[in-house]
Amino acid sequence: MNTLHFAYAVEVERCGSITQAAENLYMAQPNLSKAIKELEDTLGFAIFSRTSRGVFPTPRGREFLVYARAVLAQVRKMEALKENHDDTVQRFSLIMPHSGYVSACFSLLIDSLDKDRAMDIRIKEAGPLQAINEVADGQFQLAVISWAASQEEIFVDYLREKGLMWQPVREYDALLLTSCNHPLAAHETIAPEELASYSEIVYGDTSLPYQPPRREETDTTHLVVFDRLTQLELLSHVQDAYTWASPEAESILQRYDLVQRSCPESGLHFHDVLIYSTAYTLSQLDCRFIDLLDRVKTRLGGQPSQ
């Protein structure tokens, strides 16, 4: 079997679309379809079900993709032996959620490094599904992801399927983040019904495992963003907008002229977890970052994870 075909299948699963996967792989869609069919013929079973909503792994396909990702991860490790032979290089890679405290921990970690030694540092902001897939594929070593408490079973099953470890970082009730000049900013607590006439800023990367991508929102009261900086800038300038967020540092609130308010009736309870491959051994820098997460989250408040 050709491991290149394994990579093709993993990309198709990630995209949920052969057309999009072909575009990402810089190849013609018919050629990718042919390669996937040849792989399925070799295996003797279908990896994907083709539907009008996209392509989705079959039960046996899911099992195959777990092994395919593991093989590709081992190949990448072998290829990296040459690149990573220098142990003096300080290496760290992280995918982080749209969360201020995780960003603060990353900054503290970088500030603690030896400036006289070479560094290989990579960081990316992404939603939970993309983060899980890229850690499973070996593109990043660590990720902090966030999910609603009601979604925990879905994500835990997906992490197990992807061969990933996870450990709790933080639990919290989402707070409302608004401009200091928002009409509701003077309220200490806000009821959900009070938000009906205001614009909500939402992230556009909140897809769940095993489900097709959601259709684009048509409600004009939603502003869809894909990164935290855009979210903060919009909140600062669009003074009737709000968003749901984890507790923010006072320095961020002051920098963007924002306030945080509780909404006890929202029912929005979130879990943040750290994920990494079961085959990965945490480095000293990884452990230092985890220690920083613990210290920073304590200062910000919220509930410790159980």
N, C-alpha and C positions, 0 to 999 in steps of 0.2 A: 504494500500500500504506500501511496505517496503522501508524505506528511504535509506537502503543500495543499493537498485536497483537505486535510484536517483543518488547516488554517481557513480555507474557503468555507467549510461547514460552520466553523466557529463564528466567522464574520456574518454569515447568513442568519445564524441564530441571534446574534447581537442586534442586527438590524430589523429582523422580522420581515425582511423583504429581499428577494434575490436582486431586484433592480438596484436598490440602494447599496447592497453589498458589492455588486459589480462596479458601481460608481466609486465606492471607497477603495476598491482593489485595483482601480484603473484598468478594467478589462471589460470586454463586451458581455452583455447580459446572456446571449445565447451560449457563449463559451463557458460562463460560470454555471449555467443550468446543466450543460453537458457534463462538466466536471463533477457536479453533485450527483447526477444520475449514474455516472461511472462508479463513483464511490459507493452509492447505494447498491448497485449491481454486484460489486465486489463483496460487500458485506452480506448481501442476501436479504436485506430488509430496508424499508423506507426510513430515512432519518427525519424527514419533514412531511407534514401534511400541508398540501397547497390549498388555500381557501381564497375567497374573494377579499378577505381582510388582510391577507398576507400569508406567510409561511410560519408554521409552529412545529416544534419538535414532537415526534411521536413518543410514546413511552420508552420504546427501545432506543429511539434517537437520543432522548435525554441521557440515557445511560451511556451511549456511545460518546456523546459530547463531553461527558465528565472525563472519560479516558483520553479523548482527543486533546482536551485542554492540558491534561497532565503530561502527555507526550510532548506537546509544544512547549510547555514550561521547562521540561528537562532539556529540550533542544536549545532553548534560549540560554539556560544556565551553562551548557557546554560552550556555546558561542561566546558567552560573557567571560569565560575563564581567561581568555587572552586580554580582554579589556580591563578586567578587575584584578589583575595579578598584583598591582601595586597596593599593598595594604596601608600605605601612608595616606591614601586619598580618603577624605571624609565623605561617605556616601549616605544619602537619605532621600527617600521618595515617598510622597504622600498625596492622596486625593482627599480633599476636605469638603465638608458641606458648606452651605451658605450660613456660616456661623462665626461670629466675632471672636469667641473665646478660643476656638481652634486656630484661627489666624494669629491670634496673639501668642499662643503657645509656639507656633512655628517661628514667629519672629524672635521670641526669646531663645529658641533652640539655635537659630542661626547666629544670634549675637554671642552665644556661648562657645562657638567653634573657634578653633585655633586659626587665626587669620594668616599664619605663616605656612600653613599646610594647604595642599590642593583640596578642592571641594568638587563633589558631583552631586548637586542638589536639584531635585525636581519636585514641583508642587503643581496641583491642578484643582480647580473648583468644579464639582460635578454633583449631580443628583445621585441617589443611592443605587439605582439600577446600573447606571454607567460605571459607578465606582466598583461595584461587585464584579462586573464583567471584566474590567481592566485589571483588577487585582488577581482574579482567577486566571486571566491570560498572561500574567507575569509582567505586565507593562508598568505596574507600580507595586511596591512591597507592602505599603500600609494604606488604609483608608479609614476615615471616621465617617460613618453614615448615620442618618437620622430617619426614624420611622415613627408614625403614629402608633400608639399602644394597640389600637384596634387592628393594625396590620402586622403585628409581631409574628404570628404563626406563619403568614405568607413568606416573610423575609427569612425567618429561621429555616424553613424548609428549603428555600432557594440557596442559602448559604451552605447548607449541608450538601445539596446537590452539586454545588460548585467546588466542594472540597475546601471550604474556608473555615478558619477558626474565628471566633468573635468573643470579645469580652466587654462587659458593660462599662460605660464611661460616665453617663449622667442621665437623670430623668428630670423632666421639668414640665410645667404647664406653660403653654405658649402665652406670650404677652402681646398686647397691641402696641405697635410702634408707629408713632405719628410725628408730624412737625409740631414744634412748640406753639405754632399758630393755628393748629387744627381746631375746629369748633368744639371738639370734645376733649381737648388737651387739659382743660381745667378740672375734669372729672377724675376722681381717684379710682373709681371702678366704672366700667362701661358694660351695659347690657347688650347682647347680640342684636336685638331689634333696633338699637340706636345707630347701627352701622349701615342700615339699608340704603340710605341716600348718599353714601360716600363710595369713592373708588378704592377697590382693593388691589394691591400689588401682589401678584402671585408668581411663583417660579414655574417655568415651562418644562421642567425635567422631573416630573413626579410620577412617571409610569411605574406600574407595579409588575412584578414577575408574573409570567403565565397569562398576561392579559394584553390584548392589542393596544397600540397607542391610542390615547384619548383623542377625540376630535377637538379641533380648535374651539376655544370658547368664543361664543358670539355675543355674550353679554358685554355691553359697552362700558360697564362699571368695573371691568377687570383690565389691569395693565400687566402684561406677561413679560417677565424678565428672565435672564439666565445667569446672572451673576450678582453678587452682593453689592458691589460698588454702584452699579446702576440702580439697584433698589434704594440704597441710601441717598443717592443724589436725587432720585425722584421724590422720595419722602420729604427731602429738604425743600424742594422747589414746588411740588404739587401739594398745596397745603390742605386739600380736602381728602388726601389719600391716606391709607393705612395699610399695614401688613402684619401678619402674625410672625413672631420671632422668638428665639430663645433669649433669656436675659442678657442684655448688652452691658458692656463696660461703660462707666460714667464718662470716660474720655471720648468714646465714640458718640455718645449722646450730645456732649458739649460741642464736639467738632462739627456735627451736622445739624445742630439746633433741634434735637429730637427729644421726645419724652416716651416713657414706657408706662402703660396702664394695664391693670389686670382686668380680666373678663371672666369672673368665676363660673359663669354659666356656659362657657364655650365648649367645655368637654374635650378640649384639645390638649392631650397629654402625650408627650414625646419621649422616646428613648434614643440616646446616642450611644453607638457601640463602635469599638475599634475592630477592624477585620484584617486578616492576613492569611496566607496560604498555610495549610497544615504542614507542608513540607518546608516552610520557612522558619529559620531560627532568628529570633529578634537580636539585633545588634546592640552595641552599647548606646549608639545614638537613638535607636528606637526606644530603648528603655528610658533614656533621659527625656525623650519627648512624652512618654506615658506619664512619667513623674510630673512633668510640667502641666499636663492635662489635669492631673489630680489636684495640684496646687491652685491652678487658675480657677477651676470650676468651684473650688471651696470658697474662694474670695467672691465669686459672682453670686453664690447662693444656688438655690434649687435643691432638689432631693437627690441624695446619693443613690446610685443604682444598686440593686440587690443582686 
